[in-house]
């Protein structure tokens, strides 16, 4: 005799069977992230708790092109098209730690790219404003970010002008560095705020530059070595 | 191919000459085209593998000699047409999505390897089919090799000149189709009655395709990592001008987001000007300056490049490699009285004086500007008059680094000999100024400083701290070196400028440690220790540093080459294996080229050739003789190109002139060789003569060229023809001598000799570059001498060698 419960039981089993691989995949990715944070970030000295937690949470594999997904948690940058890359996980973590983000902060990012850095910041701070100049990348990143985060705002525009309506910012992360730092960005950085800029070719971050705006408006910079790059010594 | 094998056919000679012109023009045109899509070194890597087609054709000839020669009447024209057809389509095939390859991704994505292999195969086909056609002719008529080798060499020489003409008139992507027509014409010249329809169909099909490709050349799909591709990603970006030119394909792009302000001061609050950018072969070249006559401010005043102008006005200024107009406009804004600007790229000068004359405020037509369209070294040695208050060199390196793409680019402007000449052209209180982007680990800035200090040492100045000043921003370092000691007033002005712009002094007379990091701090403070050790003249430091930072010389003119090959392991430990390629991409690509071409040549050409010959009789002699000729010829060609580029100051013309003169002179030598007997005594005598001539060149060529560099052009050309032509004439006899000797001794070894020569020539090109980088051009020449000595010895001891 047919019992209505049998239908639900059947559906439950069917769902479990169908979703099992997805759950396993999600678990696998979570393990990858945990390993990434432990081996690539903590092992190299990154200790900012909120940064580590955010990078354990954000599914990096969703921010890389399909063909690259299996390499998403590798210790290296990946190509995302248009001559751009998604930075190596360590660099994302290091840059995030350096601006010392807090939950009440408002952060501007120049160069959304894949959207991964904005997502990591979105896990930590109050509001993230991110600008991408390449329309195709900006559109993809907007779809990814605005469905996941209501505190991350994407604009497709020239980052030179910053985002004046929401200025000043506690921190500015310039992931797509140009050969000059636009004066409007300096202007939109809060006094006491920090700006971080990676300097290098597409697959190599040689150095990070931290710009600090003091309370009196004076600006200083600091050339930082990524931690994995121990001080360069003589060849002897 | 009618007629007796003993009588050279005029049609065959014309056909061979025409085809040889086509294949050389194709090789050089393709080099230019791939350089636009990717980079110069990658073009070199692809073509070196493709050129192994010459070696591989030797293998096939050795395997199926009789059958190929029997079919030669119809096969040679069909092969030439097929080669022509593939010359036309290969580049267009590689534009297809499936074959799209990017050298930047080679070291990060394994999926690039099969695509690279597919590219190799595509480019291999036209060279293989063409080389097979030439090889069949050489072997069939080996007793008259002198005549056919003459046609081959003279045709190649003309092809080298032909491509210059084509590149200056056509879009680069049209060139392969045009040279393909020459190959098809070569086939038609020797049309034979056997299988005439097949010959006509392949030729006709090729011509139809050529016409389609010339009328619809399509775009050049440049790498997404090239400067131009990045620019074209910007909003409203467009190419506003493009122009073929022998110095490279010139394009001018505009976008409202293209701004020019290299390492702008953080104290600047004004607008950053939007500029159009100039690109040559897709690489950033400079900006179109929007000069306003009478202007007294310039955006470069907000950068460290203002340093030479901070210390006072300069009346007479010399700008070397001043293709980028911005420093020129900057100098005029500081009321420079007269500027000599040395700009080798004629195409850029032309667009600045014509198409963009008004947009650039007629800057390049300024009354006080004299433009010299030669290489800087040539100007310094022969054209510079009087003494300058300021010599300005172009900014070195690039923001974020160049990943070593230019590592093996010879740069005679940045050698120690060049700095000596600049010094001699300075007025008593004159300055040399040069800026660089900061890099990490520090390389360019340290090498620049080492070069400045060495220049002072050469001039007997042992207190460089009184003559060199340097300032540092967040992104750049600018140096000035003064002929007389810097005054305290000048030092004061520099300090004040630094305070105003948030820059830091790096080197000044009596500088204090705390002054060096007021605004721009460095985590790795060792940089300052390195700077001080160089200033102290610590030569051991230069030798021990992890990168090569000792000054470049004319013998090793690789200013942008920093890699010490022995340090690769340490670099890998320090930066991670995946990062190392991007420190010195250019150098590593040449190493990869050498390794892969050697492996492929040994595996697929030389080993099979060894295996298929059952008898070992004379093999060693053939290998030594033709191997030595292949290496020796290429090494001498590479050295002469380098020396005459410096001599004439016109790289593109010098390169073509050297190659064409060498090939034509060798061709005449080859023709002359018909009149001499190919006996061991003649051959060994010729080997000894060439070795002695080259030995003389090792020691006397550079002094002769230095002595005559300021001579009138006619005298220089005559001397160059003699210096290039004489050894080339004798060298040209040696290949046909060897082939004739072999055909009398053991005819079946002739294809083998052809294969060895083809393979070794390819390997030796990258080998010569690496030897030049590591040991200098003198050593390359010494190796060439050894090669011809080996060739001499092979025949001097022929009884033992050819047992």
HADDOCK unambig.tbl for C-alpha pairs under 7 A between the chains (distance, minus, plus):
assign (segid A and resid 82 and name CA) (segid B and resid 224 and name CA) 5.73 0.50 0.50
assign (segid A and resid 83 and name CA) (segid B and resid 224 and name CA) 4.69 0.50 0.50
assign (segid A and resid 83 and name CA) (segid B and resid 225 and name CA) 4.75 0.50 0.50
assign (segid A and resid 83 and name CA) (segid B and resid 230 and name CA) 6.50 0.50 0.50
assign (segid A and resid 133 and name CA) (segid B and resid 234 and name CA) 6.54 0.50 0.50
assign (segid A and resid 134 and name CA) (segid B and resid 233 and name CA) 5.97 0.50 0.50
assign (segid A and resid 134 and name CA) (segid B and resid 234 and name CA) 6.24 0.50 0.50
assign (segid A and resid 158 and name CA) (segid B and resid 257 and name CA) 6.58 0.50 0.50
assign (segid A and resid 179 and name CA) (segid B and resid 262 and name CA) 5.37 0.50 0.50
assign (segid A and resid 179 and name CA) (segid B and resid 263 and name CA) 5.72 0.50 0.50
assign (segid A and resid 179 and name CA) (segid B and resid 399 and name CA) 5.81 0.50 0.50
assign (segid A and resid 180 and name CA) (segid B and resid 261 and name CA) 5.86 0.50 0.50
assign (segid A and resid 180 and name CA) (segid B and resid 262 and name CA) 5.65 0.50 0.50
assign (segid A and resid 180 and name CA) (segid B and resid 263 and name CA) 4.86 0.50 0.50
assign (segid A and resid 180 and name CA) (segid B and resid 264 and name CA) 5.29 0.50 0.50
assign (segid A and resid 181 and name CA) (segid B and resid 264 and name CA) 6.76 0.50 0.50
assign (segid A and resid 183 and name CA) (segid B and resid 268 and name CA) 6.61 0.50 0.50
assign (segid A and resid 183 and name CA) (segid B and resid 269 and name CA) 5.34 0.50 0.50
assign (segid A and resid 199 and name CA) (segid B and resid 400 and name CA) 4.98 0.50 0.50
assign (segid A and resid 200 and name CA) (segid B and resid 400 and name CA) 3.73 0.50 0.50
assign (segid A and resid 200 and name CA) (segid B and resid 401 and name CA) 5.96 0.50 0.50
assign (segid A and resid 201 and name CA) (segid B and resid 400 and name CA) 5.31 0.50 0.50
assign (segid A and resid 201 and name CA) (segid B and resid 401 and name CA) 6.08 0.50 0.50
assign (segid A and resid 201 and name CA) (segid B and resid 402 and name CA) 6.82 0.50 0.50
assign (segid A and resid 201 and name CA) (segid B and resid 403 and name CA) 6.41 0.50 0.50
assign (segid A and resid 204 and name CA) (segid B and resid 579 and name CA) 6.21 0.50 0.50
assign (segid A and resid 204 and name CA) (segid B and resid 582 and name CA) 6.60 0.50 0.50
assign (segid A and resid 206 and name CA) (segid B and resid 440 and name CA) 5.73 0.50 0.50
assign (segid A and resid 207 and name CA) (segid B and resid 440 and name CA) 6.46 0.50 0.50
assign (segid A and resid 219 and name CA) (segid B and resid 266 and name CA) 6.94 0.50 0.50
assign (segid A and resid 220 and name CA) (segid B and resid 519 and name CA) 4.58 0.50 0.50
assign (segid A and resid 220 and name CA) (segid B and resid 520 and name CA) 5.76 0.50 0.50
assign (segid A and resid 221 and name CA) (segid B and resid 474 and name CA) 6.37 0.50 0.50
assign (segid A and resid 221 and name CA) (segid B and resid 519 and name CA) 6.16 0.50 0.50
assign (segid A and resid 221 and name CA) (segid B and resid 520 and name CA) 4.65 0.50 0.50
assign (segid A and resid 221 and name CA) (segid B and resid 521 and name CA) 6.01 0.50 0.50
assign (segid A and resid 222 and name CA) (segid B and resid 520 and name CA) 5.61 0.50 0.50
assign (segid A and resid 222 and name CA) (segid B and resid 521 and name CA) 4.44 0.50 0.50
assign (segid A and resid 222 and name CA) (segid B and resid 522 and name CA) 5.40 0.50 0.50
assign (segid A and resid 222 and name CA) (segid B and resid 523 and name CA) 6.95 0.50 0.50
assign (segid A and resid 223 and name CA) (segid B and resid 521 and name CA) 6.20 0.50 0.50
assign (segid A and resid 223 and name CA) (segid B and resid 522 and name CA) 4.66 0.50 0.50
assign (segid A and resid 223 and name CA) (segid B and resid 523 and name CA) 5.92 0.50 0.50
assign (segid A and resid 224 and name CA) (segid B and resid 522 and name CA) 6.56 0.50 0.50
assign (segid A and resid 224 and name CA) (segid B and resid 523 and name CA) 5.31 0.50 0.50
assign (segid A and resid 225 and name CA) (segid B and resid 523 and name CA) 6.70 0.50 0.50
assign (segid A and resid 229 and name CA) (segid B and resid 574 and name CA) 6.08 0.50 0.50
assign (segid A and resid 229 and name CA) (segid B and resid 575 and name CA) 5.74 0.50 0.50
assign (segid A and resid 230 and name CA) (segid B and resid 574 and name CA) 6.79 0.50 0.50
assign (segid A and resid 231 and name CA) (segid B and resid 524 and name CA) 6.01 0.50 0.50
assign (segid A and resid 232 and name CA) (segid B and resid 441 and name CA) 6.38 0.50 0.50
assign (segid A and resid 234 and name CA) (segid B and resid 544 and name CA) 6.26 0.50 0.50
assign (segid A and resid 234 and name CA) (segid B and resid 545 and name CA) 4.53 0.50 0.50
assign (segid A and resid 234 and name CA) (segid B and resid 546 and name CA) 5.04 0.50 0.50
assign (segid A and resid 235 and name CA) (segid B and resid 544 and name CA) 5.68 0.50 0.50
assign (segid A and resid 235 and name CA) (segid B and resid 545 and name CA) 5.08 0.50 0.50
assign (segid A and resid 235 and name CA) (segid B and resid 546 and name CA) 3.88 0.50 0.50
assign (segid A and resid 236 and name CA) (segid B and resid 544 and name CA) 5.83 0.50 0.50
